[in-house]
């Protein structure tokens, strides 16, 4: 929880009362590798701040093929925000890639924080800005960059993730086949 409090304090001045509230509504939980925290087709009720480990959000097509949308590592938030904000069934699933420790919040309870402590608006705005920029960058990279450049950016954004994330998840995130990912990695080793 301390990491989250420090992250909040790096953006806003946090009163003792507000810090106490965050600690009361958040629960530190450790999940095992493979645990699914949000399932497609169900209403998402929780949001997660990653203390350590790695989670991913993904969707599946009608044939069951998975497409990884996001990896969440230390100090990142993850959930199906469309489900939460639109009160609709989740279009994404969220699972733990490795054993992971998160601060878990009920999304509706967390939303009350803005009424009780308006200073959190600035913190949330910063998170949303970062999230939107990240998604736009990812879309543009998918459209404009060759696979090898996307892989290089991936390894910079997610250092060491390729040590514990299965190749098929990384390939899915990059929009390439596992064979293409292996070829790119081989070329990087030769350099």
N, C-alpha and C positions, 0 to 999 in steps of 0.2 A: 504494500500500500504506500510505503514511503516514496517509492519511485514515482507513482502517480501524483502524490501531493507535491513533490519537487517539480514535476513537469507543469502542474497547474501554477505553482508559484513562480515559475520562469516566465509566465505570460501575464498573470494578474496578481494583485495583492490579495492574499487570502486571509480572511479574518479567522480567528480561532473557532468561532461558531460555524462558519462555512466548512472549515476543515473537519470539524466534529461531524457535521452532517454527511460529508462525503464518506467518512470512515463508517458511519452508521448504515448507510444505504449500499455500500459496496462490500462484497464478500470475496476474500482471496480464496481461490479454489485451484487445486492442481488436478489436471485431467491427464489420463493416459493416452498414449499414441493411439490414433484411430477413433477416439471418442467424437461423436457427431454432436455438436452443440446446438445447431439449428438445422432443421430438415426442410427440404423443399416441400411445398404444399401445405405447410403448417404456418400459423401466425408466429412471427418472430417476436418474442417478448423480452429478449435480453440483448445487451450489448457488452462487449468485452474489451478490456484494456490489457494488453499482453505485458506481463512482467518478465517472463522468459519462456523460451520455446518457440514454436512456429505453428501458426494456424493458416488455413487457406479457406477462401470462399470459392465456390464453384457452382456451375449449373450443369444439367444434363440434357441432352437432346432426346428426341423420341426413341432413338435406338439405344439409349443408355451411355452414349459417349460423353465423357466429362470435359468441361472447359473451365480451366482455372482462371478466375478473375483477379484474385488478390492473394498475396501472402502477407501475413501479419507477424512481424517479429517484435522484439523488445520495443516498448514505448509506442506501439501502434494500436489503433482501435479497429475492431472488426465486428460486423453484424450484417444483417440484411436490412439496410436502412429504408429501402423502398417498402418493405413489409411493415416496418415500425411506423414510418411517417404517414403511409397511406392506409394503414390498418387492413392490409391485404395478405393473402397467403404468400409465404416466402418463395421467391423465384431462385434463391440461392441456398446452398447448404454451407455450413461452416464446420470444419473438422480440424482436429489436432493432428499435425503431421508427425510430431514427436511429443513426448511428455511435456506438458506446458502448464505454467502457472499464470493465471489471469485474475484481474479484478472484475468480478461479474456484477452487473447492475440490471435491475428491472428497468426497462426503457421508460416506462411511464413514471416511475418514481424518480428516475434521473431527470426527466423533463421538468419536474416540479422545482428543481434547483434554480431555474431561471426566475421563477416568481419569488422564491424565498431569498435568493442572493443574486440580484441583477448583474453583479460583476462577472458572473459566469458567462454572460452573453459574449464578452470579448474572447474568452477562452474557446467557446463553441464556434464562434465565427472563425477563429484561427484554424481550428480543426477542420471545419468545412472547407475553408479556402485551400488548405493543404490537400484535402481529399479530392476536391474538384480539379486542382492543378495536376495532381498525380494521375487521375483518370484521363484528363485531356492529353497529357503527355503520353500516356500509354496508347491511347487511340491514334494519335499522330505518329508515334513510333511504329505501330502496327501497319499503318498505311504507307509510310514514307521510307522506312529503313529496311535494309536487307537483314536477313535473319542473324548473320554474324554480328552486326552492330547491335541488334536488339539483345543478343546474348551478352555482349560486353557491358551494355548498360545494366542488364539484369545483375551481373556479378558485382557491379559497383553499388547498385541500390540494395542488394541483398547479399552482403559479403558472407561467405562460408555457408550459405544456405544449400548450395549444391552438394555439400558434404553429407547432408541428412535428408534431403528431399528427393524422392524417387524421380528418375529421369522423365517418366511419363507426365508427371505434374509440371515439371519445368518446361518440357516441350509443349504441353497444352497451354501454359501461360504465354509462351512465346509465339504460339500459332504455327508450330512446325512439327514434323514427325520426330520420333525418337532417333531415327537413323540420321536425320539432318543434324540433330543436336550432337550425336556422337561424332559426326564428321567435323562439325565446328570445333568441338573440344579437341579432337585429334590435331586439327590445324593449329590451335592455340598452343598445344604442347610442343609442336615442331618449331615454333617461333622462338 
